[in-house]
Amino acid sequence: MPTSDNGIEDHVSAAFSRENVAFHGGEDEVLAIAAKGPRGTVLVAGISVAMLLAIWIAFFFFIFVPRGDVG
């Protein structure tokens, strides 16, 4: 394993340790994880879209509607 360049000979970066950067599962485990799909991503995207829609509706009813017709 390579050591760091800062003069400390005993220090080895954690990035060089296999357990810190590699998945220790088999091919079946990887396929099982991939089969579940990006649920977290869809959840975060759904929450952000719901928040954006709620903010837009709040602006519409509290800012635009009370002003009435323009013109």
C-alpha positions as CSV (number, residue, x, y, z in Angstrom):
1,M,0.0,0.0,0.0
2,P,1.3,3.5,-0.8
3,T,1.9,5.8,2.1
4,S,1.0,9.5,2.2
5,D,3.2,12.2,0.9
6,N,3.2,14.4,4.0
7,G,6.3,12.8,5.6
8,I,4.4,10.5,8.0
9,E,5.6,7.0,7.1
10,D,3.1,5.1,9.3
11,H,0.0,6.7,7.9
12,V,-1.9,4.9,5.1
13,S,-5.1,6.5,3.6
14,A,-8.4,4.7,4.3
15,A,-9.1,4.9,0.6
16,F,-6.5,2.2,0.0
17,S,-8.4,-0.3,2.2
18,R,-10.6,-2.7,0.3
19,E,-13.3,-2.7,3.0
20,N,-13.7,1.1,2.7
21,V,-14.3,1.2,-1.1
22,A,-15.5,-2.2,-2.3
23,F,-18.7,-4.1,-2.0
24,H,-18.1,-7.6,-0.5
25,G,-21.2,-9.2,-1.8
26,G,-21.7,-11.7,-4.6
27,E,-23.4,-11.2,-7.9
28,D,-26.7,-12.4,-6.6
29,E,-26.7,-9.7,-3.9
30,V,-25.8,-7.0,-6.4
31,L,-28.7,-8.1,-8.6
32,A,-31.1,-8.1,-5.6
33,I,-30.1,-4.5,-4.7
34,A,-30.4,-3.4,-8.3
35,A,-33.9,-5.0,-8.7
36,K,-35.3,-2.8,-5.9
37,G,-34.6,0.3,-8.0
38,P,-34.0,3.9,-7.1
39,R,-36.7,4.2,-4.4
40,G,-34.9,6.8,-2.4
41,T,-34.4,9.0,-5.5
42,V,-38.1,8.8,-6.4
43,L,-39.0,9.7,-2.9
44,V,-36.8,12.7,-2.7
45,A,-37.9,13.9,-6.2
46,G,-41.6,13.4,-5.2
47,I,-41.1,15.4,-1.9
48,S,-39.4,18.3,-3.7
49,V,-42.1,18.4,-6.4
50,A,-44.8,18.4,-3.7
51,M,-43.1,21.2,-1.8
52,L,-42.7,23.3,-5.0
53,L,-46.4,22.8,-5.8
54,A,-47.4,23.8,-2.3
55,I,-45.3,26.9,-2.5
56,W,-46.8,27.8,-5.8
57,I,-50.3,27.3,-4.5
58,A,-49.5,29.4,-1.5
59,F,-48.2,32.3,-3.6
60,F,-51.3,32.0,-5.9
61,F,-53.8,32.3,-3.0
62,F,-52.0,34.7,-0.8
63,I,-50.4,37.0,-3.3
64,F,-52.2,36.9,-6.7
65,V,-55.8,36.3,-5.7
66,P,-56.1,39.1,-3.1
67,R,-54.8,41.6,-5.7
68,G,-57.8,40.9,-8.0
69,D,-57.9,41.7,-11.7
70,V,-55.1,43.8,-13.2
71,G,-56.1,46.3,-15.8
